[in-house]
Amino acid sequence: MGDLAADGGPSTTLTAIGDVYEGGAELSTEDPEKKEFRNEDGTVIFEDVKAGKTTIKFSISDVTPSLLSQLVGGAKSGTGDEEVWNLLDFPTGKEQTIEIGSKTGQTLVLNRVNVFGKLSGKIGGDAPMLIEITGTILKPEKAGVYIMTTKKTA
């Protein structure tokens, strides 16, 4: 993941955030919204189609103060065993470029995503604490940049 470039293009500096928790990442697109305009005879004279929203959702199990500050917000202080994370205000999300590699040899690049991270899970018990990442894929502001790309993983 990485911050968008100053010109509105995708990040040129991506930082690895760790492994996606079991179950993988989920990419989904809502069905398009269609509205038909008809004349008095009932014949469709125009159809307005709006694309459905595309989202991504995944979780990271490496819950560290550094990753929490990067993915959720807040501030990290201290180092080593003295490192802590503090959340002063509720996060609002930020725009990032996301690149995810799969075990099948494909890499998905999402050039502009409004990302929201949150801490979730059980304290104790049989499930780990996770950083849940959800994001809405947006059209890049820089002309000529694709919304998403897949490529063979090197």
C-alpha positions in Angstrom: 0.0 0.0 0.0 1.1 3.6 -0.5 -0.1 7.2 -0.6 -1.2 8.5 -4.0 1.3 10.6 -6.0 1.0 14.3 -5.8 -0.3 14.5 -9.4 -3.2 12.2 -8.5 -1.6 9.1 -10.0 -0.9 5.9 -8.2 1.7 5.5 -5.5 5.2 5.0 -6.7 6.4 3.8 -3.3 4.5 0.8 -1.9 5.0 -0.5 1.6 4.4 -4.2 2.4 1.8 -4.5 5.2 2.1 -8.2 5.8 0.0 -11.2 4.9 -3.7 -11.2 4.3 -5.5 -13.2 7.1 -7.0 -16.6 6.1 -9.9 -16.3 3.7 -8.1 -13.9 1.4 -9.3 -10.6 0.1 -12.8 -10.1 -1.2 -13.3 -7.9 -4.3 -17.0 -7.2 -5.2 -18.9 -5.0 -7.6 -22.5 -4.0 -7.1 -24.9 -4.4 -10.0 -25.3 -1.3 -12.1 -28.3 1.0 -11.4 -30.5 1.4 -14.5 -33.2 3.9 -15.0 -35.4 3.8 -18.2 -37.1 6.8 -19.6 -40.2 6.0 -21.7 -42.4 7.9 -24.1 -46.3 7.9 -23.7 -46.4 4.6 -25.7 -44.1 2.9 -23.2 -41.2 2.6 -25.6 -37.8 3.1 -24.0 -36.3 6.2 -25.5 -33.3 6.5 -23.1 -31.6 4.4 -20.5 -29.4 5.9 -17.8 -26.9 3.5 -16.4 -24.7 4.2 -13.4 -21.9 1.7 -12.6 -22.1 -0.2 -9.3 -19.7 0.5 -6.5 -16.6 -1.8 -6.4 -15.1 -2.6 -3.0 -12.3 -4.6 -1.5 -12.2 -6.1 2.0 -9.4 -8.0 3.8 -7.8 -8.4 7.2 -4.2 -8.3 8.5 -3.3 -10.3 11.5 0.0 -8.5 12.2 -1.5 -6.0 14.8 1.4 -3.7 15.6 1.5 0.0 16.6 3.2 0.8 13.3 0.6 -0.9 11.2 -2.3 0.5 13.3 -1.0 4.0 12.8 -0.6 3.4 9.1 -3.9 1.6 8.4 -6.3 2.9 11.1 -4.8 6.3 12.0 -3.7 7.6 15.3 -0.1 7.9 16.4 2.7 5.5 17.3 5.3 6.4 19.9 8.2 4.7 21.5 10.4 1.9 20.0 10.9 -1.8 20.5 9.0 -3.2 23.6 8.1 0.4 24.5 6.2 1.0 21.3 2.6 2.0 21.7 -0.4 3.1 19.6 -2.9 5.8 20.6 -6.1 6.7 18.8 -7.2 10.3 19.6 -10.1 10.6 17.1 -12.1 8.2 15.0 -10.6 7.5 11.6 -12.1 8.9 8.4 -10.2 6.9 5.7 -7.5 7.9 3.3 -6.8 7.4 -0.4 -4.2 4.7 -1.2 -2.8 2.5 -4.0 -3.2 -1.2 -3.1 -1.3 -4.1 -4.7 -2.2 -7.6 -3.7 -0.5 -10.8 -4.9 -2.2 -14.1 -5.0 -1.0 -17.7 -4.6 -2.2 -18.4 -8.1 0.5 -16.1 -9.6 -1.6 -12.9 -10.2 -1.2 -9.5 -8.8 -4.1 -7.1 -8.6 -3.3 -3.3 -8.6 -5.9 -0.9 -7.4 -4.7 2.5 -8.3 -7.0 4.7 -6.1 -8.9 3.3 -3.2 -10.6 5.2 -0.3 -9.3 2.9 2.5 -10.8 2.6 6.0 -9.0 0.5 8.6 -10.4 -0.6 12.0 -9.3 -2.9 14.8 -11.6 -5.8 15.3 -11.7 -9.3 16.9 -12.0 -10.9 20.3 -9.8 -10.1 23.2 -8.8 -13.6 24.3 -10.7 -16.6 23.0 -10.0 -18.5 19.9 -9.8 -15.7 17.3 -7.0 -13.2 16.9 -7.2 -9.4 16.9 -7.2 -8.2 13.3 -6.9 -4.9 11.3 -9.9 -5.0 9.0 -9.4 -3.0 5.8 -12.3 -2.0 3.6 -12.0 0.3 0.6 -14.0 1.7 -2.2 -12.2 1.7 -5.6 -12.3 5.1 -7.2 -11.4 6.4 -10.6 -7.9 7.9 -10.6 -7.7 11.7 -10.9 -4.7 11.5 -13.2 -5.7 11.1 -16.9 -4.8 7.8 -18.5 -4.4 5.8 -15.3 -6.5 2.6 -15.1 -8.8 2.0 -12.2 -7.3 -1.5 -11.7 -4.8 -3.8 -13.4 -4.0 -7.5 -13.1 -0.5 -8.8 -14.0 1.5 -12.0 -13.6 3.4 -12.0 -10.3 7.1 -11.9 -10.8 
